[in-house]
């Protein structure tokens, strides 16, 4: 379960911003004149709130209790009486809503709240407050503003995104609330992010200066861009080596060489090394993902070259600060790690610079691997875009070694929203016991391969026996309401009206140009309820925007955090799964479950863990996907793993999955399609039933204008050797390219390299002899033959068996 993310905007006069995940709660301390705006991210989540005196916890009067006492009556808790008098709410849009107690008896809170919510409320000290004392804002009443007048005293506001653990049919789903806290007392002042833990030490690096600080082994360094678009050079020295007369510093070249990456990222390749190629620092969290380790810190020569003589520079500032504090020798230029600096290489080889990607409050979190002497700059460059043309401050916080912070890389579903950090899936306790080879995949840590198996062994297990994979990073959206079918009929290329309850269909999702935004599978859960499973989290917002534009009565709610899933794939998958799943008489059993159908069952009996099982997969083999609530995920994994051990089950990582899906001719976003690629040119023209679907859908007119003769086609290439082929390699006929490789792998099945490619129609006939260009495209060519897809099981008999 995701905890509340508290990374507020940090520019003057801007509010603190928070995200409250479904079932979670947030406590805010209100001062006179403050206001709090609450909105529902998907327009369907209600909000509950509770007002208490400052620091109020259980045993103190709530607003409701104070109201009963009356504004003028004597009370042991005068603050609570005043709170009742001054609390005011305004709806920010023209919706009708009621702000009133939910009702309930003393002690009902423990029964009505989910265990996770109860745990979070207990941490805030309000778990025992009866439901009757909470105020409620319906989803229709949001966004709303809770205003705190200037004559009111300080107060404590608890906000809750209520709900319960989601059922398999999508009921009881709780989703996010977004909160903006406007603090009148801080108007005109900057607002730094909420600390990650108690701060041991903090340092402000004023614009155009350098600050030196020391950290001990295991301590955490948070480097914060206060106002956004400000870069910060960072240097570090081994404190113990310096004490012995050696200047042993962080080395960007050694770091790049050992990690194989331009810049360390949170995860497996997260370490900065010194000149001796020993670990020095680890990157733990990064909310920007755009930094530089190639270029030197700015120097006097740089400004002199542009005609700005005597301009401040990071090099001079480092020299002055480090020599004065520790006697470290001065340099003509400093090889530093430049956090937030947006440098990149043009195709022609030119190093280019643009404004940083960092926003107010963005940060990098590092952990020291030894005692360090560190220095951070707030770069003074104001003659180009390096600092957004206006240099500002950097802020550094140090946290004690006793704390622990999760590894995470930030991403955003919408440009304006708070960053979201990488999360472990609910199956992570099981998968992490088998490997440490994880990467960030669409905001979740997924395994690339498993130690003790490896990609080739995992692939063979899936082709020959059975393999299990965590695919919880797939996005799930619950689409419900009287117009749910109308929305999906309009948003997807497939004919949704033909879909029966219990059936699944694969579809493309296009924009008006006919270009693909996403692909996915649609589950019909009921007459007016659907579940859209896809790869891109932006699909949900796209559906909401369409619904609003068309005036449809429907909700689109993200259930990804409430529904995690594994894929059980391979010829033995039915034998493993069927004995485990109990089904009611109204549901099909696993053995009789048809291709692209699903059923609701339970693990091991009528009282077991509820699960949804679908006959779907991404490997080209007989297979199933098993869906459950995150709290049940470890038990589900362990039960299926134990049942699969007699059949030689193996875990399956992303590397092996790529081999399997390419052999099966299955497309992947960013490879076979993008927003400029139509379903026809992505190789899935079968998802566009122009003749049988008479209703309009997004992109239909553009797709109708395409002429079949002019379309590029996705085909297969059998390479004459086992040499590696890469995504993006050009495909040639003679001197000139006629296509591009979209995906490639070495096929254990065929004993050679294979590729999926997009070819010009004149060269897309099976049997055509082409060449894959490498190096400069001409010096090295790999012979290849055009073939139809898939490479494996051309009739798809195995997956249908």
C-alpha positions in Angstrom: 0.0 0.0 0.0 1.4 3.4 -1.0 1.9 5.8 1.9 1.0 9.5 1.6 3.5 11.4 -0.5 4.4 14.8 0.9 6.5 16.7 -1.5 5.1 20.2 -1.6 5.8 22.9 -4.1 8.5 25.2 -2.7 8.1 28.5 -4.4 7.0 31.6 -2.5 3.3 32.2 -2.1 2.5 28.7 -3.3 0.7 26.0 -1.2 2.1 22.9 0.3 0.8 20.1 -1.9 0.0 16.6 -0.8 -1.3 13.4 -2.2 -3.4 11.1 0.0 -3.6 7.5 -1.5 -6.9 5.7 -1.1 -7.5 4.4 2.5 -4.7 6.7 3.8 -4.9 9.8 6.0 -3.0 13.1 6.4 -2.7 15.5 9.4 -2.2 19.2 8.9 -1.6 21.9 11.5 -3.8 24.9 10.7 -2.9 28.5 11.6 -5.2 31.5 11.5 -5.9 32.5 7.9 -5.0 29.2 6.4 -7.1 27.4 3.9 -7.0 23.8 2.6 -8.3 22.8 -0.8 -9.3 19.1 -1.4 -10.0 17.5 -4.7 -10.5 14.0 -6.0 -8.0 12.9 -8.6 -10.6 10.9 -10.5 -13.7 12.8 -9.5 -15.2 9.8 -7.7 -13.4 9.7 -4.3 -15.1 11.2 -1.2 -13.3 12.8 1.7 -13.7 12.6 5.5 -12.3 15.2 7.8 -11.9 15.8 11.5 -10.9 19.0 13.3 -9.2 18.9 16.7 -7.3 21.4 18.8 -3.5 21.8 17.9 -1.8 18.5 18.3 -5.2 17.0 19.1 -5.3 13.2 19.6 -7.7 10.7 21.1 -9.3 11.9 24.4 -9.7 15.5 23.2 -13.0 17.0 22.0 -13.7 16.9 18.3 -15.6 19.6 16.4 -18.8 17.6 16.7 -18.5 17.4 20.4 -17.7 21.0 20.7 -20.7 21.9 18.6 -23.0 20.1 21.1 -21.6 22.2 23.9 -22.6 25.4 22.0 -20.6 28.4 21.1 -21.3 30.3 24.3 -21.2 27.5 26.8 -18.4 26.9 29.2 -16.2 24.0 28.2 -12.9 22.4 29.4 -11.8 22.7 25.8 -12.4 26.2 24.7 -10.4 25.7 21.5 -12.8 23.0 20.4 -15.8 25.3 20.9 -14.1 28.0 18.9 -13.3 25.5 16.2 -17.0 24.6 15.9 -17.9 28.2 15.5 -15.3 29.1 12.8 -15.1 26.0 10.6 -16.3 26.8 7.1 -16.4 25.0 3.8 -16.9 26.2 0.3 -17.5 24.1 -2.8 -15.2 25.3 -5.5 -17.4 24.1 -8.4 -21.2 24.1 -8.9 -21.9 20.8 -7.3 -24.5 20.0 -4.7 -23.1 18.3 -1.6 -23.7 17.7 2.0 -21.2 18.1 4.8 -22.6 16.1 7.6 -21.7 13.3 9.9 -21.8 9.7 8.5 -23.6 8.4 11.6 -22.6 5.4 13.6 -22.2 4.3 17.2 -19.2 4.4 19.5 -16.7 1.7 18.5 -18.0 1.5 14.9 -14.8 3.0 13.5 -12.9 -0.2 14.2 -15.4 -2.3 12.2 -16.0 0.1 9.3 -12.4 1.0 8.6 -10.0 -1.2 6.6 -7.1 -2.6 8.6 -4.7 -0.3 6.7 -6.8 2.8 7.4 -7.1 1.9 11.1 -3.3 1.5 11.3 -2.8 4.9 9.7 -5.3 6.6 12.0 -3.7 5.0 15.0 -0.4 6.5 13.9 -2.1 9.9 13.9 -3.7 9.2 17.3 -7.4 9.3 16.1 -8.2 5.6 15.5 -10.8 5.5 18.3 -12.7 8.6 17.2 -16.3 7.3 16.3 -17.5 7.6 12.8 -20.3 10.0 14.0 -17.6 12.7 14.8 -16.1 12.7 11.3 -17.5 15.1 8.7 -18.0 13.9 5.1 -17.6 15.5 1.7 -19.1 13.6 -1.1 -17.2 13.2 -4.4 -19.7 15.5 -6.0 -18.8 18.2 -3.5 -15.1 18.2 -4.5 -13.1 20.2 -5.1 -13.8 22.0 -1.9 -12.1 24.5 0.3 -11.8 24.4 4.1 -11.1 28.0 5.3 -9.7 29.0 8.6 -10.5 32.6 9.5 -7.8 34.9 10.8 -9.6 35.3 14.1 -9.7 31.5 14.7 -7.1 29.7 16.9 -4.7 27.1 15.6 -6.2 23.7 14.9 -5.3 20.2 13.7 -7.1 18.9 10.5 -7.2 15.2 9.7 -8.1 14.3 6.1 -9.0 10.8 5.0 -9.6 9.1 1.7 -12.2 6.6 3.0 -13.1 3.2 1.6 -12.3 -0.4 2.1 -10.2 -3.1 0.6 -11.4 -3.4 -3.0 -13.4 -6.5 -4.0 -12.5 -8.3 -7.2 -15.4 -6.7 -9.0 -14.1 -3.2 -8.3 -16.5 -2.3 -5.4 -15.2 -0.4 -2.4 -12.3 1.0 -4.4 -10.7 4.0 -2.6 -8.6 6.3 -4.8 -6.4 9.4 -4.3 -7.2 12.8 -2.9 -5.1 15.9 -3.8 -4.6 18.5 -1.1 -3.3 22.1 -1.3 -2.5 23.8 2.1 -2.3 27.6 1.8 -0.4 29.0 4.8 -1.1 32.7 5.3 1.7 33.0 7.7 4.2 31.9 5.0 3.0 34.2 2.2 6.1 35.8 0.7 8.3 33.0 2.2 9.7 30.0 0.4 8.3 26.6 1.4 10.7 23.7 1.5 9.6 20.0 1.1 8.4 18.2 4.2 11.5 16.5 5.8 11.9 12.8 5.1 12.8 12.3 8.7 14.1 14.3 11.7 16.9 16.5 10.3 20.3 16.1 11.8 21.9 19.1 10.0 20.9 21.4 7.2 22.7 23.9 5.1 21.5 26.7 2.8 23.6 27.3 -0.3 22.8 30.8 -1.4 22.7 31.5 -5.1 26.1 31.8 -6.6 28.0 30.3 -3.6 29.4 27.0 -2.3 28.9 25.4 1.1 31.2 22.7 2.6 29.8 20.1 5.0 30.8 16.7 6.5 28.8 13.5 6.7 29.5 10.2 8.5 29.3 6.8 6.9 25.6 5.7 6.5 24.2 9.2 6.7 21.8 10.5 4.1 22.3 13.7 2.0 19.2 15.4 0.5 20.1 18.0 -2.1 17.0 20.1 -2.8 16.4 22.5 -5.6 14.5 25.2 -3.7 12.8 27.2 -6.5 13.3 24.8 -9.4 15.5 24.9 -12.5 18.7 25.5 -10.5 21.7 23.2 -11.0 24.1 22.2 -8.2 27.7 20.9 -8.7 28.6 18.3 -6.1 32.1 17.1 -5.0 33.1 14.7 -2.3 36.3 13.5 -0.7 37.1 10.5 1.6 37.5 12.1 5.0 39.8 9.4 6.4 42.1 9.5 3.3 42.2 13.3 3.5 43.3 13.1 7.2 46.2 10.9 6.0 47.2 13.4 3.3 45.4 11.9 0.3 42.8 13.7 -1.8 40.6 10.8 -2.8 37.5 12.1 -4.5 34.4 11.1 -6.3 35.2 10.2 -10.0 32.6 10.5 -12.7 34.7 8.6 -15.2 35.2 5.6 -12.9 31.5 5.7 -12.1 30.4 5.6 -15.8 32.9 2.9 -16.6 31.9 0.6 -13.8 28.1 1.1 -14.0 27.8 1.2 -17.8 25.5 4.2 -17.3 25.9 7.9 -17.9 24.6 8.6 -14.4 23.8 6.3 -11.5 20.0 5.8 -10.8 18.3 4.4 -7.8 18.3 0.6 -8.0 20.9 -1.8 -9.0 23.2 0.7 -10.8 23.1 3.4 -8.1 26.7 3.8 -6.9 29.2 6.7 -7.4 32.8 5.5 -7.2 36.1 7.1 -6.3 39.4 7.2 -8.3 40.3 3.8 -6.9 37.0 2.4 -8.2 35.6 1.8 -4.7 32.0 2.7 -3.8 31.6 6.1 -2.3 27.9 7.2 -2.4 24.6 5.6 -3.4 21.8 7.4 -5.2 18.7 6.4 -3.2 15.9 8.7 -4.5 15.7 11.0 -7.5 12.7 13.1 -8.3 14.2 14.6 -11.5 16.2 11.9 -13.4 18.2 14.5 -15.5 21.7 15.3 -14.3 25.2 15.6 -15.8 28.5 13.7 -15.0 30.5 14.7 -18.1 31.0 18.4 -18.1 33.2 20.4 -15.7 31.9 22.8 -13.2 31.7 26.3 -14.7 35.0 28.2 -14.6 36.3 31.7 -15.2 37.4 30.6 -18.7 33.9 29.8 -19.7 32.6 33.2 -18.8 35.6 35.0 -20.3 35.1 33.1 -23.6 31.6 34.6 -23.7 32.8 38.1 -22.8 31.8 38.2 -19.1 35.1 39.0 -17.4 35.2 38.5 -13.6 32.0 36.6 -13.5 31.5 34.3 -10.4 32.0 30.6 -11.1 31.6 27.3 -9.3 35.3 26.5 -9.8 36.4 29.7 -8.0 33.8 29.1 -5.3 34.9 25.5 -4.8 38.6 26.6 -4.6 37.9 29.2 -2.0 35.5 27.2 0.2 37.5 23.9 0.2 40.9 25.4 0.6 39.7 27.6 3.5 37.9 24.8 5.3 40.1 21.8 4.7 43.2 23.0 2.8 42.2 21.0 -0.3 44.3 22.1 -3.3 42.8 24.5 -5.8 42.1 23.5 -9.4 41.8 25.2 -12.7 38.5 23.4 -13.1 36.5 21.0 -11.1 35.2 17.6 -12.3 31.9 17.5 -10.4 28.6 15.8 -10.5 26.2 18.5 -11.6 22.8 17.6 -10.2 19.8 19.0 -12.1 22.0 20.2 -14.9 20.3 19.4 -18.2 23.0 18.5 -20.7 22.6 16.1 -23.6 24.3 15.1 -26.8 22.9 16.0 -30.2 22.9 13.4 -33.0 25.8 15.4 -34.5 27.8 15.0 -31.4 27.4 18.5 -30.0 27.0 18.8 -26.2 23.9 20.9 -25.7 22.4 22.6 -22.6 18.9 23.6 -21.8 16.8 24.6 -18.7 16.8 22.0 -15.9 13.9 19.6 -15.6 13.8 20.2 -11.8 10.7 21.8 -10.2 10.4 23.6 -6.8 11.1 21.0 -4.1 12.7 18.4 -6.3 15.6 16.6 -4.8 18.3 13.9 -5.0 18.8 11.7 -1.9 22.3 10.1 -1.4 23.7 7.8 1.2 27.4 8.0 2.2 29.4 4.8 2.0 32.1 6.2 4.2 32.9 9.4 6.1 33.0 12.3 3.6 33.9 15.9 3.1 31.3 17.3 0.7 30.7 20.6 -1.1 27.6 21.7 -3.0 27.2 24.8 -5.2 24.3 26.9 -6.3 25.6 27.6 -9.7 25.9 31.4 -10.6 25.5 30.9 -14.3 23.0 33.6 -15.6 24.3 34.0 -19.2 22.4 30.9 -20.5 19.6 28.5 -19.7 21.6 26.3 -17.3 19.8 27.8 -14.3 16.6 28.9 -16.0 18.4 32.3 -16.5 17.9 33.2 -12.8 20.2 31.5 -10.3 18.5 30.6 -7.0 19.3 28.7 -3.8 20.1 25.0 -3.1 19.2 23.5 0.3 21.0 20.5 1.8 19.7 18.3 4.6 21.5 15.6 6.4 19.6 12.7 8.1 21.1 10.3 10.6 22.3 6.8 9.6 19.6 5.1 11.8 16.9 6.0 9.3 16.0 4.0 6.2 14.4 5.3 3.0 13.0 3.2 0.1 14.8 3.3 -3.3 12.7 5.2 -5.9 12.7 7.1 -9.2 10.1 9.7 -9.6 7.6 9.8 -12.5 4.4 11.8 -13.1 1.2 10.7 -14.8 0.3 14.4 -15.4 2.8 17.2 -15.8 1.2 19.3 -13.0 1.0 16.5 -10.4 3.4 15.6 -7.5 6.1 13.1 -8.3 5.4 9.5 -7.7 8.2 7.2 -6.5 9.0 3.6 -7.6 7.1 1.1 -5.4 7.6 -2.6 -4.7 4.7 -4.8 -5.8 2.8 -6.9 -3.3 4.8 -9.9 -4.6 8.1 -8.3 -3.9 8.7 -10.2 -0.6 8.6 -13.4 -2.7 10.5 -12.2 -5.8 13.2 -10.3 -3.8 14.0 -13.6 -2.0 15.0 -15.0 -5.4 17.0 -12.1 -7.0 18.3 -8.6 -6.5 18.2 -7.8 -10.2 15.4 -5.3 -10.3 14.6 -2.3 -12.5 12.0 0.5 -12.4 9.3 -0.6 -14.8 6.4 1.8 -15.1 6.8 2.9 -11.4 7.3 -0.6 -9.9 10.4 -2.6 -9.1 10.3 -5.7 -11.4 12.9 -8.4 -11.8 14.9 -8.5 -15.0 16.2 -12.1 -14.3 16.5 -14.4 -11.3 19.8 -15.6 -9.8 20.1 -19.3 -10.0 18.1 -19.4 -13.3 19.0 -16.6 -15.7 17.0 -15.5 -18.7 17.7 -18.6 -20.9 16.6 -21.0 -18.2 13.5 -19.0 -17.4 12.7 -18.9 -21.1 13.0 -22.7 -21.4 10.9 -23.3 -18.3 8.1 -21.3 -19.9 8.4 -23.0 -23.3 8.8 -26.5 -21.8 7.2 -26.6 -18.4 5.7 -23.6 -16.4 7.0 -20.2 -15.2 5.5 -17.5 -13.0 6.0 -13.8 -13.4 5.0 -10.7 -11.4 3.1 -8.3 -13.7 1.6 -6.0 -11.1 3.0 -3.0 -12.9 0.1 -3.3 -15.5 -2.3 -0.4 -15.0 -5.9 -1.3 -14.0 -8.9 1.0 -14.4 -12.4 0.4 -13.2 -14.9 1.9 -15.7 -18.4 1.9 -14.4 -21.7 3.6 -14.9 -24.7 3.8 -17.2 -22.5 5.1 -20.1 -19.5 2.8 -19.4 -20.2 0.8 -22.6 -20.7 3.9 -24.7 -17.4 5.4 -23.5 -15.4 2.3 -24.2 -17.1 1.8 -27.6 -16.0 5.3 -28.4 -12.5 5.1 -26.9 -11.3 1.7 -28.1 -11.1 0.3 -31.7 -12.8 -3.0 -30.8 -16.5 -3.5 -30.9 -17.2 -3.4 -27.1 -21.0 -4.0 -27.6 -20.2 -7.6 -28.7 -18.4 -8.4 -25.4 -20.1 -10.7 -23.0 -19.8 -10.7 -19.2 -16.8 -12.9 -18.4 -15.1 -12.2 -21.7 -11.8 -10.4 -22.4 -10.8 -8.6 -25.6 -7.5 -7.1 -26.8 -7.8 -3.6 -28.2 -5.9 -0.6 -29.4 -6.6 2.9 -28.0 -6.1 5.7 -30.6 -6.0 9.4 -30.7 -7.8 11.5 -33.4 -4.9 11.1 -35.8 -5.2 7.3 -35.7 -1.9 7.0 -33.8 -1.9 4.5 -30.9 -1.9 5.8 -27.4 -1.9 2.4 -25.8 -3.0 -1.2 -26.1 -4.6 -3.5 -23.5 -7.2 -6.0 -22.6 -10.8 -5.1 -21.6 -12.6 -7.3 -19.1 -16.4 -7.1 -19.0 -17.2 -7.5 -15.3 -20.9 -6.7 -15.6 -23.5 -5.0 -17.8 -22.2 -1.5 -16.8 -18.8 -2.3 -15.3 -15.5 -3.0 -17.2 -11.9 -3.3 -16.2 -9.3 -1.9 -18.6 -5.8 -3.4 -18.2 -3.0 -1.5 -20.0 0.6 -0.3 -19.8 0.3 3.5 -19.8 -1.1 5.2 -16.6 -2.1 8.1 -18.8 -4.9 5.9 -20.3 -7.1 6.5 -17.3 -6.9 10.3 -17.7 -7.5 9.9 -21.4 -10.7 8.0 -20.7 -11.9 10.6 -18.1 -11.3 13.4 -20.5 -13.3 11.7 -23.2 -16.1 11.0 -20.8 -16.2 14.6 -19.8 -16.1 15.9 -23.3 -18.9 13.5 -24.4 -21.0 14.1 -21.3 -21.1 10.4 -20.4 -22.3 9.3 -17.0 -19.3 7.1 -16.0 -16.4 6.9 -13.6 -12.9 5.8 -14.4 -10.9 4.9 -11.3 -7.4 3.6 -11.0 -7.3 0.3 -9.1 -3.7 -0.6 -9.8 -2.7 -0.3 -6.1 -5.7 -2.5 -5.1 -5.2 -5.3 -7.7 -1.9 -7.1 -8.2 -1.3 -9.9 -10.6 1.0 -12.7 -11.7 1.2 -14.6 -15.0 1.5 -18.4 -14.9 2.6 -19.5 -18.3 3.7 -22.7 -20.0 2.3 -26.1 -21.2 2.0 -27.2 -17.5 0.2 -24.1 -16.3 -3.3 -25.7 -16.3 -2.1 -28.7 -14.4 -0.5 -26.5 -11.8 -3.4 -24.0 -11.4 -6.6 -26.1 -11.8 -6.3 -28.1 -8.5 -5.8 -24.8 -6.6 -8.8 -22.8 -7.7 -12.2 -23.4 -6.2 -15.1 -22.0 -8.2 -18.8 -21.5 -7.4 -21.3 -23.3 -9.6 -22.1 -20.0 -11.4 -18.4 -19.7 -12.5 -16.5 -21.8 -15.0 -13.6 -23.8 -13.7 -10.0 -23.4 -14.7 -9.9 -26.5 -16.8 -12.9 -25.3 -18.8 -11.9 -21.7 -19.0 -11.7 -20.6 -22.7 -9.1 -18.4 -24.3 -9.7 -14.7 -23.5 -12.2 -15.6 -20.7 -12.0 -15.0 -17.0 -13.6 -16.4 -13.8 -13.8 -15.5 -10.2 -12.7 -18.2 -7.7 -11.0 -18.8 -4.4 -7.7 -20.3 -3.4 -8.1 -24.0 -2.2 -11.7 -23.8 -1.1 -14.9 -21.7 -0.6 -13.3 -19.8 2.3 -10.0 -19.2 0.6 -8.4 -16.1 -0.8 -10.6 -14.5 -3.5 -8.9 -14.4 -6.9 -9.7 -13.6 -10.5 -8.2 -15.9 -13.1 -8.0 -15.0 -16.8 -6.9 -17.1 -19.8 -4.5 -14.5 -21.0 -0.8 -14.0 -21.4 2.1 -12.4 -23.2 4.3 -15.4 -24.1 2.6 -17.4 -26.9 2.1 -20.3 -24.6 -0.9 -21.8 -22.8 -1.2 -19.5 -19.8 -3.2 -17.7 -17.1 -3.1 -14.5 -15.2 -4.1 -14.5 -11.5 -5.3 -11.3 -9.9 -5.7 -10.7 -6.2 -5.7 -8.0 -3.5 -2.2 -6.9 -2.5 -2.6 -8.1 1.1 -3.1 -11.7 -0.3 -0.3 -11.6 -2.8 2.5 -13.4 -0.9 0.1 -16.3 0.0 -1.0 -16.6 -3.6 2.6 -16.7 -4.8 3.6 -19.3 -2.3 0.6 -21.5 -3.0 1.2 -21.5 -6.7 4.9 -21.9 -6.4 4.5 -24.9 -4.1 2.0 -26.5 -6.5 4.4 -25.9 -9.4 7.5 -27.3 -7.9 6.7 -30.9 -9.0 6.4 -29.6 -12.5 9.7 -27.7 -12.5 8.3 -24.2 -12.1 10.7 -21.3 -12.5 10.3 -17.5 -11.9 10.2 -15.4 -15.1 11.9 -12.0 -15.4 11.6 -9.2 -18.0 14.6 -10.4 -20.0 13.1 -13.8 -20.6 9.6 -12.3 -21.3 11.1 -10.2 -24.1 12.5 -13.3 -25.8 9.1 -15.0 -25.5 7.0 -12.2 -26.7 9.2 -11.5 -29.7 9.1 -15.1 -30.8 5.3 -14.9 -30.4 5.2 -11.7 -32.5 3.6 -9.6 -29.7 4.0 -5.9 -29.9 5.3 -3.6 -27.2 4.8 0.1 -26.6 7.7 2.3 -27.6 9.0 -0.4 -29.9 6.3 -1.6 -32.4 4.0 1.4 -31.8 3.9 5.0 -30.6 1.4 7.9 -31.0 2.5 8.2 -34.6 1.8 4.6 -35.4 -1.6 3.3 -36.4 -2.9 -0.1 -35.4 -2.4 -1.2 -39.0 1.2 -0.2 -39.1 1.8 -1.7 -35.6 0.7 -5.1 -36.9 -2.6 -5.3 -35.1 -5.1 -4.3 -37.8 -7.4 -7.1 -36.6 -8.3 -4.9 -33.6 -10.0 -2.4 -36.0 -13.2 -4.0 -37.2 -14.3 -1.3 -39.7 -17.0 -3.4 -41.3 -18.6 -4.9 -38.2 -18.3 -1.9 -36.0 -20.6 0.8 -37.3 -20.2 3.2 -34.3 -17.7 6.0 -34.4 -14.6 5.7 -32.3 -11.6 8.0 -31.7 -9.3 7.9 -34.8 -11.8 6.2 -37.1 -11.8 8.9 -39.7 -8.1 9.1 -39.8 -7.7 5.3 -40.1 -10.3 5.2 -42.9 -8.1 7.7 -44.9 -5.2 5.3 -44.8 -4.7 3.3 -48.0 -3.6 -0.4 -47.5 -1.1 -0.1 -50.3 0.8 2.7 -48.5 1.0 1.3 -45.0 4.3 0.1 -43.6 4.0 -3.4 -42.2 5.4 -5.1 -39.1 7.2 -8.3 -40.2 9.7 -10.7 -38.9 13.4 -11.0 -39.8 15.4 -14.2 -39.5 19.0 -13.1 -39.2 21.5 -15.4 -40.9 23.7 -15.4 -37.8 23.5 -15.1 -34.0 25.0 -11.6 -33.9 23.2 -9.2 -31.7 20.6 -6.9 -33.4 19.2 -3.8 -31.6 16.0 -1.8 -31.5 16.5 1.1 -33.9 18.9 -0.7 -36.4 18.0 0.3 -40.0 17.0 -2.4 -42.5 18.5 -1.9 -46.0 17.8 -3.0 -49.5 21.0 -2.0 -51.3 22.3 1.4 -50.2 19.1 2.8 -48.8 17.0 1.9 -45.7 13.6 0.4 -46.3 12.7 -0.2 -42.6 13.7 -0.3 -39.0 14.2 -2.9 -36.3 11.6 -2.5 -33.6 12.5 -5.4 -31.3 15.2 -8.1 -31.5 16.5 -11.0 -29.5 18.5 -14.2 -29.8 16.1 -17.0 -30.2 16.9 -20.3 -28.4 14.1 -21.9 -30.4 15.6 -21.0 -33.8 19.2 -20.9 -32.8 19.7 -17.4 -34.4 18.9 -13.8 -33.9 15.4 -12.7 -34.9 13.8 -9.3 -35.1 10.5 -7.6 -35.5 10.7 -4.7 -37.9 8.6 -2.1 -39.7 9.1 -2.3 -43.4 8.0 -0.3 -46.4 5.2 -2.2 -48.2 7.3 -2.9 -51.3 9.8 -4.9 -49.2 7.4 -6.6 -46.8 6.8 -9.8 -48.7 7.9 -13.1 -47.0 11.1 -14.4 -48.5 12.5 -11.0 -49.4 16.3 -10.8 -48.7 17.3 -7.7 -46.8 20.3 -6.5 -44.6 20.5 -5.0 -41.2 22.9 -2.2 -41.1 25.3 -1.7 -38.1 28.1 0.6 -37.2 27.4 3.4 -39.7 24.8 1.3 -41.5 27.2 0.5 -44.4 30.4 -0.9 -43.0 28.7 -3.9 -41.4 25.6 -5.7 -42.7 23.8 -8.7 -41.4 21.8 -10.8 -43.9 18.2 -11.4 -43.0 15.1 -12.9 -44.5 11.6 -11.4 -44.2 9.1 -13.8 -42.6 5.6 -13.6 -41.3 4.9 -13.4 -37.6 4.9 -15.1 -35.2 8.1 -17.0 -35.3 6.8 -19.5 -32.7 3.6 -21.5 -33.2 2.4 -19.7 -36.3 -1.2 -21.0 -35.9 -1.2 -20.2 -32.2 -2.3 -23.7 -31.4 -0.5 -23.8 -28.0 -2.1 -20.7 -26.6 -5.5 -22.0 -27.6 -5.0 -25.5 -26.4 
